[in-house]
Amino acid sequence: QVQVVESGGGLVQAGGSLRLSCQVSGLTFDNYAMGWFRQAPGKEREGVSCVGGSGFRTYYADSVKGRFAISRDNAKNTLYLQMNNLKPEDTAMYYCAAYVIGYCVSWSSTSNTKYWGQGTQVTVSS
């Protein structure tokens, strides 16, 4: 069966950095676009970033452009999110998701996702 496991979250001060990882097994990894979503308490889950199956095309929410970088290593079936210059408003549970197709279409919506991890908590203190 498909397994999606996030890691790398933690507590960091504002201005700091974290790198999230997402290990995927049970599917042909490069056939799927992959993305990061986040959900803060009392808020809806929002799309943060998406990368196509080949790894060449990337997309970001306006709120993280210039600070976050998504990447993937298809040889290792692993997705990454490098988060720099973190802000308190980045505090949320971060989820890794595999989309239903190999490219990022309407990527910020959860409706095009197929597999999810359990999430990793990111907390940014001011």
GROMACS elastic network, one bead per residue, 0.5 to 0.9 nm:
[ bonds ]
;  ai    aj funct       b0    kb
    1    25     6  0.78988   500
    1    26     6  0.53817   500
    1    27     6  0.81225   500
    2    24     6  0.72897   500
    2    25     6  0.56218   500
    2    27     6  0.62350   500
    2   115     6  0.75400   500
    3    23     6  0.79275   500
    3    24     6  0.56367   500
    3    25     6  0.52234   500
    3    26     6  0.63461   500
    3    27     6  0.86460   500
    3   115     6  0.81160   500
    3   116     6  0.82107   500
    3   117     6  0.73999   500
    4    22     6  0.66283   500
    4    23     6  0.58401   500
    4    25     6  0.67494   500
    4    26     6  0.89606   500
    4    96     6  0.72532   500
    4    97     6  0.76981   500
    4    98     6  0.85441   500
    4   115     6  0.72847   500
    4   116     6  0.61261   500
    4   118     6  0.76890   500
    5    21     6  0.81480   500
    5    22     6  0.53862   500
    5    23     6  0.52225   500
    5    24     6  0.65176   500
    5    25     6  0.89250   500
    5    96     6  0.77664   500
    5   116     6  0.84361   500
    5   117     6  0.53035   500
    5   118     6  0.68269   500
    5   119     6  0.76602   500
    5   120     6  0.89144   500
    6     9     6  0.83590   500
    6    20     6  0.70487   500
    6    21     6  0.55919   500
    6    23     6  0.64777   500
    6    24     6  0.88712   500
    6    79     6  0.89746   500
    6    94     6  0.83148   500
    6    95     6  0.71373   500
    6    96     6  0.65728   500
    6   117     6  0.63522   500
    6   118     6  0.71287   500
    6   119     6  0.59216   500
    6   120     6  0.59588   500
    7    19     6  0.86555   500
    7    20     6  0.57669   500
    7    21     6  0.52466   500
    7    22     6  0.63544   500
    7    23     6  0.83584   500
    7   119     6  0.79531   500
    7   120     6  0.59658   500
    7   121     6  0.88846   500
    8    18     6  0.70386   500
    8    19     6  0.59038   500
    8    21     6  0.60613   500
    8    22     6  0.87877   500
    8   120     6  0.70902   500
    8   121     6  0.85430   500
    8   122     6  0.85329   500
    9    18     6  0.70120   500
    9    19     6  0.75164   500
    9    20     6  0.62066   500
    9    21     6  0.88002   500
    9    93     6  0.86280   500
    9    94     6  0.80612   500
    9   119     6  0.89286   500
    9   120     6  0.52653   500
    9   121     6  0.51934   500
    9   123     6  0.79359   500
   10    18     6  0.78430   500
   10   120     6  0.79534   500
   10   121     6  0.61506   500
   10   122     6  0.50629   500
   10   123     6  0.61380   500
   10   124     6  0.84084   500
   11   121     6  0.83196   500
   11   122     6  0.61716   500
   11   124     6  0.59057   500
   11   125     6  0.73440   500
   12    15     6  0.83203   500
   12    16     6  0.60541   500
   12    17     6  0.72601   500
   12    18     6  0.77425   500
   12    86     6  0.80582   500
   12   122     6  0.78993   500
   12   123     6  0.63328   500
   12   124     6  0.50200   500
   12   125     6  0.62764   500
   13    16     6  0.55645   500
   13    17     6  0.84754   500
   13    86     6  0.76443   500
   13    87     6  0.80996   500
   13    88     6  0.82469   500
   13   123     6  0.83298   500
   13   124     6  0.53540   500
   13   126     6  0.61696   500
   14    17     6  0.85369   500
   14    85     6  0.68653   500
   14    86     6  0.53238   500
   14    87     6  0.50306   500
   14    88     6  0.62845   500
   14   124     6  0.56991   500
   14   125     6  0.56917   500
   14   126     6  0.53271   500
   15    84     6  0.70569   500
   15    87     6  0.64250   500
   15   124     6  0.86954   500
   15   126     6  0.88769   500
   16    83     6  0.83443   500
   16    84     6  0.61782   500
   16    85     6  0.53787   500
   16    86     6  0.55109   500
   16    87     6  0.82748   500
   16   124     6  0.83064   500
   17    82     6  0.75001   500
   17    83     6  0.53985   500
   17    85     6  0.61373   500
   17    86     6  0.61613   500
   18    81     6  0.82077   500
   18    82     6  0.61864   500
   18    83     6  0.52303   500
   18    84     6  0.67440   500
   18    86     6  0.81942   500
   18   122     6  0.85265   500
   19    80     6  0.68844   500
   19    81     6  0.55937   500
   19    83     6  0.59310   500
   19    84     6  0.85520   500
   20    79     6  0.81970   500
   20    80     6  0.55008   500
   20    82     6  0.64240   500
   20    83     6  0.78734   500
   20    94     6  0.86565   500
   20   120     6  0.82377   500
   21    78     6  0.67762   500
   21    79     6  0.56797   500
   21    81     6  0.65569   500
   21    82     6  0.87903   500
   21    96     6  0.85933   500
   22    77     6  0.83593   500
   22    78     6  0.54310   500
   22    80     6  0.62615   500
   22    81     6  0.86821   500
   22    95     6  0.87892   500
   22    96     6  0.63522   500
   22    97     6  0.89168   500
   22   117     6  0.81599   500
   23    76     6  0.80067   500
   23    77     6  0.61042   500
   23    79     6  0.66167   500
   23    80     6  0.89749   500
   24    27     6  0.76341   500
   24    29     6  0.72899   500
   24    76     6  0.86962   500
   24    77     6  0.55343   500
   24    78     6  0.61401   500
   24    79     6  0.80447   500
   24    98     6  0.89467   500
   24   117     6  0.89691   500
   25    28     6  0.81555   500
   25    29     6  0.77148   500
   25    77     6  0.69578   500
   26    29     6  0.83739   500
   27    30     6  0.88003   500
   27    31     6  0.83339   500
   27    32     6  0.87125   500
   28    31     6  0.57052   500
   28    32     6  0.74976   500
   28    77     6  0.84856   500
   29    32     6  0.58109   500
   29    33     6  0.84196   500
   29    34     6  0.88476   500
   29    53     6  0.75048   500
   29    74     6  0.64562   500
   29    75     6  0.87769   500
   29    77     6  0.57508   500
   29    78     6  0.83672   500
   29    98     6  0.87658   500
   30    33     6  0.74113   500
   30    52     6  0.82777   500
   30    54     6  0.62472   500
   30    55     6  0.83590   500
   30    74     6  0.59444   500
   30    75     6  0.89020   500
   30    77     6  0.79369   500
   30   102     6  0.73262   500
   31    52     6  0.87326   500
   31    53     6  0.55364   500
   31    54     6  0.81492   500
   31   101     6  0.70234   500
   31   102     6  0.50616   500
   31   103     6  0.86213   500
   32    52     6  0.70595   500
   32    53     6  0.50940   500
   32    54     6  0.87662   500
   32    98     6  0.61044   500
   32    99     6  0.59130   500
   32   100     6  0.67165   500
   32   101     6  0.53831   500
   32   103     6  0.69785   500
   33    50     6  0.69919   500
   33    51     6  0.56800   500
   33    54     6  0.81712   500
   33    55     6  0.83736   500
   33    97     6  0.86429   500
   33    98     6  0.60693   500
   33    99     6  0.53848   500
   33   100     6  0.76389   500
   33   101     6  0.61823   500
   33   104     6  0.60299   500
   33   107     6  0.89780   500
   34    49     6  0.85277   500
   34    50     6  0.57152   500
   34    51     6  0.55093   500
   34    52     6  0.65467   500
   34    53     6  0.71575   500
   34    72     6  0.84256   500
   34    79     6  0.73117   500
   34    96     6  0.73622   500
   34    97     6  0.57763   500
   34    99     6  0.59542   500
   34   102     6  0.81710   500
   34   103     6  0.83377   500
   34   104     6  0.80185   500
   34   113     6  0.87065   500
   35    47     6  0.75881   500
   35    48     6  0.74139   500
   35    49     6  0.54791   500
   35    51     6  0.62538   500
   35    52     6  0.87174   500
   35    70     6  0.82525   500
   35    79     6  0.82460   500
   35    95     6  0.82691   500
   35    96     6  0.58459   500
   35    97     6  0.52592   500
   35    98     6  0.64572   500
   35    99     6  0.74942   500
   35   104     6  0.85553   500
   35   107     6  0.76667   500
   35   108     6  0.86397   500
   35   113     6  0.87312   500
   36    46     6  0.87688   500
   36    47     6  0.63064   500
   36    48     6  0.53986   500
   36    49     6  0.53365   500
   36    50     6  0.65123   500
   36    70     6  0.83985   500
   36    80     6  0.89013   500
   36    81     6  0.77057   500
   36    94     6  0.67758   500
   36    95     6  0.55972   500
   36    97     6  0.62301   500
   37    45     6  0.65300   500
   37    46     6  0.54280   500
   37    48     6  0.50580   500
   37    49     6  0.71177   500
   37    50     6  0.89797   500
   37    93     6  0.83493   500
   37    94     6  0.57277   500
   37    95     6  0.50726   500
   37    96     6  0.64322   500
   37    97     6  0.74769   500
   37   108     6  0.79924   500
   37   110     6  0.85044   500
   38    44     6  0.85085   500
   38    45     6  0.55237   500
   38    46     6  0.54886   500
   38    47     6  0.65957   500
   38    48     6  0.67134   500
   38    90     6  0.86264   500
   38    91     6  0.87157   500
   38    92     6  0.58290   500
   38    93     6  0.54046   500
   38    95     6  0.58444   500
   38    96     6  0.87529   500
   38   119     6  0.85476   500
   39    42     6  0.82725   500
   39    43     6  0.62665   500
   39    44     6  0.60184   500
   39    46     6  0.63265   500
   39    91     6  0.85391   500
   39    92     6  0.52238   500
   39    93     6  0.52911   500
   39    94     6  0.66297   500
   39    95     6  0.81645   500
   40    43     6  0.53834   500
   40    44     6  0.73448   500
   40    45     6  0.74522   500
   40    89     6  0.87723   500
   40    90     6  0.83858   500
   40    91     6  0.66102   500
   40    93     6  0.63019   500
   40    94     6  0.88595   500
   41    44     6  0.83390   500
   41    92     6  0.72536   500
   41    93     6  0.85625   500
   43    46     6  0.85917   500
   45   109     6  0.89028   500
   45   110     6  0.80755   500
   46    61     6  0.88159   500
   46   108     6  0.66021   500
   46   109     6  0.74659   500
   46   110     6  0.80910   500
   47    50     6  0.79931   500
   47    60     6  0.81200   500
   47    61     6  0.67975   500
   47   107     6  0.70428   500
   47   109     6  0.65771   500
   47   110     6  0.76697   500
   48    59     6  0.83684   500
   48    60     6  0.58497   500
   48    61     6  0.51892   500
   48    62     6  0.86234   500
   48    63     6  0.82422   500
   48    64     6  0.71894   500
   48    68     6  0.88623   500
   48    94     6  0.89792   500
   48   108     6  0.71312   500
   49    58     6  0.72301   500
   49    59     6  0.53729   500
   49    61     6  0.62118   500
   49    64     6  0.84944   500
   49    68     6  0.84570   500
   49    69     6  0.82201   500
   49    70     6  0.67250   500
   49    81     6  0.85338   500
   49   107     6  0.78709   500
   49   108     6  0.75614   500
   50    57     6  0.82302   500
   50    58     6  0.56348   500
   50    59     6  0.51640   500
   50    60     6  0.67090   500
   50    70     6  0.71748   500
   50    71     6  0.89396   500
   50   103     6  0.86198   500
   50   104     6  0.62525   500
   50   107     6  0.64414   500
   50   108     6  0.79865   500
   51    54     6  0.80107   500
   51    55     6  0.57641   500
   51    56     6  0.72569   500
   51    57     6  0.56877   500
   51    59     6  0.65188   500
   51    70     6  0.68181   500
   51    71     6  0.69367   500
   51    72     6  0.77311   500
   51    79     6  0.89996   500
   51   102     6  0.89957   500
   51   103     6  0.73054   500
   51   104     6  0.66002   500
   52    55     6  0.52341   500
   52    56     6  0.65885   500
   52    57     6  0.55057   500
   52    58     6  0.66509   500
   52    59     6  0.89687   500
   52   101     6  0.88790   500
   52   102     6  0.58408   500
   52   104     6  0.57339   500
   53    56     6  0.79610   500
   53    57     6  0.84670   500
   53    72     6  0.86153   500
   53    74     6  0.83330   500
   53   101     6  0.84787   500
   53   103     6  0.61053   500
   53   104     6  0.86819   500
   54    57     6  0.76427   500
   54    72     6  0.86331   500
   54    74     6  0.80637   500
   54   102     6  0.80789   500
   54   103     6  0.84932   500
   55    58     6  0.73513   500
   55    71     6  0.66570   500
   55    72     6  0.61398   500
   55    73     6  0.80543   500
   55    74     6  0.82329   500
   56    71     6  0.88089   500
   57   103     6  0.82068   500
   57   104     6  0.81712   500
   58    69     6  0.86427   500
   58    70     6  0.70890   500
   58    71     6  0.81500   500
   58   104     6  0.80835   500
   59    65     6  0.87654   500
   59    70     6  0.84011   500
   59   104     6  0.78630   500
   59   107     6  0.83080   500
   60    63     6  0.80848   500
   60    64     6  0.65771   500
   60    65     6  0.58034   500
   60    66     6  0.89537   500
   60    68     6  0.80647   500
   60    69     6  0.83919   500
   60    70     6  0.85309   500
   60   108     6  0.88372   500
   61    64     6  0.56782   500
   61    65     6  0.63242   500
   61   108     6  0.79475   500
   62    65     6  0.53147   500
   62    66     6  0.88564   500
   63    66     6  0.89180   500
   63    67     6  0.87567   500
   64    67     6  0.54375   500
   64    68     6  0.56425   500
   64    69     6  0.87487   500
   64    83     6  0.85433   500
   64    90     6  0.86775   500
   65    68     6  0.62153   500
   65    69     6  0.81904   500
   66    69     6  0.77988   500
   66    84     6  0.86912   500
   67    82     6  0.82450   500
   67    83     6  0.61331   500
   67    84     6  0.51125   500
   67    85     6  0.61274   500
   67    86     6  0.76528   500
   68    81     6  0.67246   500
   68    82     6  0.54909   500
   68    84     6  0.59853   500
   68    85     6  0.84893   500
   68    86     6  0.88580   500
   69    80     6  0.80842   500
   69    81     6  0.56521   500
   69    82     6  0.50451   500
   69    83     6  0.66066   500
   69    84     6  0.84742   500
   70    79     6  0.75747   500
   70    80     6  0.56913   500
   70    82     6  0.63765   500
   70    83     6  0.87603   500
   71    78     6  0.87223   500
   71    79     6  0.60264   500
   71    80     6  0.52137   500
   71    81     6  0.65353   500
   71    82     6  0.82082   500
   72    75     6  0.89108   500
   72    76     6  0.84873   500
   72    77     6  0.76461   500
   72    78     6  0.57548   500
   72    80     6  0.58510   500
   72    81     6  0.87503   500
   73    76     6  0.54338   500
   73    77     6  0.60534   500
   73    78     6  0.53610   500
   73    79     6  0.64475   500
   73    80     6  0.82352   500
   74    78     6  0.64791   500
   74    79     6  0.82106   500
   75    78     6  0.79086   500
   76    79     6  0.87357   500
   79    96     6  0.81129   500
   83    86     6  0.65788   500
   84    87     6  0.89687   500
   86    89     6  0.82751   500
   86    90     6  0.65001   500
   86    91     6  0.87349   500
   86   124     6  0.67461   500
   87    90     6  0.53954   500
   87    91     6  0.75772   500
   87   124     6  0.61292   500
   87   125     6  0.78042   500
   87   126     6  0.75742   500
   88    91     6  0.56422   500
   88   123     6  0.73465   500
   88   125     6  0.57130   500
   88   126     6  0.59898   500
   89    92     6  0.80837   500
   89   124     6  0.75974   500
   90   122     6  0.75453   500
   90   123     6  0.74548   500
   90   124     6  0.67434   500
   91    94     6  0.88775   500
   91   121     6  0.78369   500
   91   122     6  0.53971   500
   91   124     6  0.54602   500
   91   125     6  0.83741   500
   92   120     6  0.85810   500
   92   121     6  0.61070   500
   92   122     6  0.55368   500
   92   123     6  0.65853   500
   92   124     6  0.88577   500
   93   119     6  0.59246   500
   93   120     6  0.55691   500
   93   122     6  0.60440   500
   93   123     6  0.84709   500
   94   118     6  0.87599   500
   94   119     6  0.52349   500
   94   120     6  0.52764   500
   94   121     6  0.60801   500
   94   122     6  0.69255   500
   95   116     6  0.69775   500
   95   117     6  0.59694   500
   95   118     6  0.66793   500
   95   120     6  0.66204   500
   95   121     6  0.88886   500
   96   115     6  0.83938   500
   96   116     6  0.59210   500
   96   117     6  0.55440   500
   96   118     6  0.81115   500
   96   119     6  0.69182   500
   96   120     6  0.89412   500
   97   110     6  0.87490   500
   97   113     6  0.63493   500
   97   114     6  0.71139   500
   97   115     6  0.55037   500
   97   117     6  0.65568   500
   98   101     6  0.83927   500
   98   112     6  0.87865   500
   98   113     6  0.57223   500
   98   114     6  0.56744   500
   98   115     6  0.50657   500
   98   116     6  0.66284   500
   99   102     6  0.71757   500
   99   103     6  0.80097   500
   99   104     6  0.78509   500
   99   107     6  0.80659   500
   99   110     6  0.86327   500
   99   111     6  0.88778   500
   99   112     6  0.56594   500
   99   114     6  0.52536   500
   99   115     6  0.70506   500
  100   103     6  0.87668   500
  100   112     6  0.58797   500
  100   113     6  0.55428   500
  100   114     6  0.53946   500
  100   115     6  0.83642   500
  101   104     6  0.77407   500
  101   105     6  0.84214   500
  101   112     6  0.81102   500
  101   113     6  0.85447   500
  103   107     6  0.86428   500
  104   107     6  0.51553   500
  104   108     6  0.87853   500
  105   108     6  0.83861   500
  105   112     6  0.78279   500
  106   109     6  0.59319   500
  106   110     6  0.88015   500
  106   111     6  0.86093   500
  106   112     6  0.72172   500
  107   110     6  0.74536   500
  107   111     6  0.86562   500
  107   112     6  0.68810   500
  107   113     6  0.82227   500
  108   111     6  0.87984   500
  108   112     6  0.86180   500
  109   112     6  0.63688   500
  109   113     6  0.78548   500
  110   113     6  0.53655   500
  110   114     6  0.85576   500
  111   114     6  0.82247   500
  113   116     6  0.78306   500
  116   119     6  0.82957   500
  117   120     6  0.87524   500
